[in-house]
Amino acid sequence: MTSLRSTPSQTVGPYLHIGLIRDECELAVPLGTPGAVWITGRVFDGAGTAIDDAMVETWQADAPGSADDEQSGRRGFARSDTRRGQFALYTVVPGPVCDGAGGLQAPHLDMSVFARGLLHRLVTRVYFPEHADRHRADPVLVTVPPERRDTLIAVRDGAGYVFDVYLQGASETVFFDV
């Protein structure tokens, strides 16, 4: 019997956005949705240089904390690349969701980061500063060392938020092994 070898891994990019970015894919909710905000940010490499060919995807609950609902027009998913120097996602701040053990997780977005040089996507979360009281009880956030938790919290910026992602270095964003 002939045994087959594994196909070698390949890195993501540099043209990963081709075929993945389409009109309005940066909209997790329709334009004009009450309470919707823009979340913008840059993806930085280990040298602190902004990457202009990365892509981020987010998944989330809606404002009350419920799952995707096709009937409401809420998508719960958004994707943006960094060709313009930053990503930009239009969404609502999600509500708390069940933690699977009878409690609630703090409102957050799940985010995947794709960039050249990565063999696999990186997974992180985006928490919101106005829910700091819920951060202390979030079952995922409490597993992160206290001095690193700020890498997971967006910064309020006018009517929206900024969330920069650092792939390496002193300010490295916390990533989860999922």
C-alpha positions as MATLAB code, in Angstrom:
seq = 'MTSLRSTPSQTVGPYLHIGLIRDECELAVPLGTPGAVWITGRVFDGAGTAIDDAMVETWQADAPGSADDEQSGRRGFARSDTRRGQFALYTVVPGPVCDGAGGLQAPHLDMSVFARGLLHRLVTRVYFPEHADRHRADPVLVTVPPERRDTLIAVRDGAGYVFDVYLQGASETVFFDV';
ca = [
       0.000    0.000    0.000;
       1.305    3.430   -0.922;
       1.174    6.047    1.811;
       0.479    9.635    0.954;
       2.396   12.525    2.446;
       0.718   15.589    3.878;
       0.470   18.628    1.673;
       2.892   21.284    2.966;
       1.375   24.282    4.738;
       1.279   27.593    2.931;
       1.089   31.038    4.387;
      -1.916   33.286    4.021;
      -1.744   36.032    1.405;
      -0.538   38.365    0.156;
      -3.658   38.520   -2.048;
      -6.098   36.848    0.315;
      -8.735   39.545   -0.158;
      -9.261   38.603   -3.822;
     -12.549   36.742   -3.958;
     -13.220   37.282   -0.250;
     -14.023   40.974   -0.173;
     -17.305   41.959   -1.792;
     -19.535   45.004   -1.662;
     -20.858   45.701    1.819;
     -19.122   42.750    3.485;
     -17.894   45.211    6.129;
     -21.500   45.637    7.286;
     -22.548   43.322   10.116;
     -25.818   45.278   10.164;
     -27.481   47.358    7.445;
     -26.435   51.014    7.134;
     -28.670   53.223    9.233;
     -29.302   50.580   11.916;
     -30.128   52.407   15.172;
     -27.152   52.374   17.526;
     -24.724   51.093   14.887;
     -21.067   52.124   15.117;
     -17.884   51.790   13.090;
     -15.010   49.788   14.548;
     -11.752   50.663   12.858;
      -8.212   49.538   13.448;
      -4.878   48.641   11.981;
      -2.971   45.361   12.013;
       0.700   45.747   13.005;
       3.591   43.342   12.417;
       6.334   42.610   14.950;
       8.325   45.673   13.865;
       5.348   47.944   14.547;
       4.598   48.548   10.868;
       0.957   48.634    9.789;
       0.163   45.786    7.386;
      -1.760   46.832    4.273;
      -2.757   43.368    3.057;
      -4.330   41.781    6.134;
      -7.995   40.890    6.591;
     -10.218   40.591    9.654;
     -13.527   38.824   10.114;
     -15.921   39.262   13.027;
     -18.882   37.294   14.342;
     -21.216   38.515   17.014;
     -24.616   38.494   18.656;
     -27.054   41.370   18.188;
     -27.689   44.145   20.735;
     -30.012   41.984   22.902;
     -27.465   39.119   22.791;
     -29.327   36.762   20.477;
     -27.978   34.641   17.649;
     -28.116   35.426   13.929;
     -31.580   36.209   12.638;
     -31.996   36.310    8.854;
     -35.466   37.875    9.171;
     -34.154   41.030   10.877;
     -31.523   41.688    8.227;
     -28.811   41.368   10.867;
     -25.900   39.391    9.540;
     -23.742   39.015   12.662;
     -20.718   38.620   10.371;
     -18.450   41.207    8.769;
     -15.159   41.161    6.881;
     -12.724   43.953    6.018;
      -9.236   44.166    4.605;
      -6.534   46.726    5.365;
      -5.718   47.894    1.819;
      -6.632   51.459    2.814;
      -4.360   51.282    5.857;
      -6.998   50.080    8.295;
      -9.995   47.812    8.566;
     -13.478   49.253    9.102;
     -16.508   47.292   10.316;
     -20.051   48.615   10.794;
     -21.958   46.905   13.583;
     -23.854   47.251   16.838;
     -22.348   46.633   20.243;
     -23.588   43.130   21.002;
     -25.380   42.161   24.150;
     -24.124   39.575   26.622;
     -24.381   35.952   25.482;
     -24.706   32.723   27.457;
     -21.439   31.198   28.641;
     -22.782   27.644   28.436;
     -22.769   27.239   32.213;
     -25.750   29.402   33.156;
     -23.868   32.700   33.263;
     -23.261   35.449   30.749;
     -20.200   36.497   28.798;
     -19.397   40.197   28.563;
     -20.452   41.798   25.253;
     -17.756   41.102   22.664;
     -16.999   40.370   19.026;
     -15.084   37.280   17.962;
     -12.362   38.285   15.499;
     -10.158   36.293   13.136;
      -7.045   37.882   11.644;
      -5.499   36.718    8.367;
      -2.173   38.101    7.136;
       0.812   37.167    5.020;
       3.251   34.952    6.866;
       0.569   33.278    8.994;
      -0.045   29.564    8.518;
      -3.417   29.777   10.273;
      -5.827   32.520   11.230;
      -5.362   34.184   14.598;
      -8.420   34.385   16.836;
      -9.055   37.111   19.368;
     -11.952   38.988   20.957;
     -12.970   42.634   21.025;
     -14.534   43.798   24.305;
     -16.096   47.214   24.900;
     -15.004   49.697   27.605;
     -18.505   50.632   28.755;
     -19.016   47.039   29.928;
     -15.993   46.990   32.278;
     -18.256   45.855   35.127;
     -18.988   42.649   33.147;
     -15.316   42.073   32.239;
     -14.494   40.883   35.762;
     -16.923   37.950   35.413;
     -16.369   37.051   31.756;
     -15.240   33.385   31.737;
     -12.804   33.938   28.865;
     -11.392   37.333   29.821;
     -10.620   36.216   33.396;
      -8.250   33.568   31.977;
      -6.084   36.336   30.478;
      -3.374   37.767   32.757;
      -4.600   41.146   34.091;
      -1.684   43.069   32.542;
      -2.651   41.786   29.054;
      -6.434   42.272   29.152;
      -6.252   45.792   27.736;
      -5.115   44.283   24.393;
      -8.671   42.938   24.055;
     -10.592   46.120   24.862;
     -11.550   48.577   22.114;
     -11.050   52.302   22.687;
     -14.000   54.661   22.274;
     -13.352   57.155   19.479;
     -16.134   59.652   18.874;
     -19.195   57.713   17.735;
     -17.230   54.481   17.186;
     -14.300   52.413   18.417;
     -10.677   51.736   17.550;
      -9.188   48.269   17.986;
      -5.627   47.849   16.784;
      -4.199   44.340   16.423;
      -0.519   43.677   17.182;
       0.729   40.351   15.815;
       3.945   40.367   17.891;
       5.957   42.525   20.254;
       5.451   44.224   23.584;
       1.848   45.215   22.764;
       0.942   41.836   21.203;
      -2.798   41.229   21.150;
      -3.949   38.178   23.090;
      -4.848   35.368   20.691;
      -6.753   32.211   21.577;
      -5.961   28.652   20.538;
      -9.280   27.421   19.132;
];
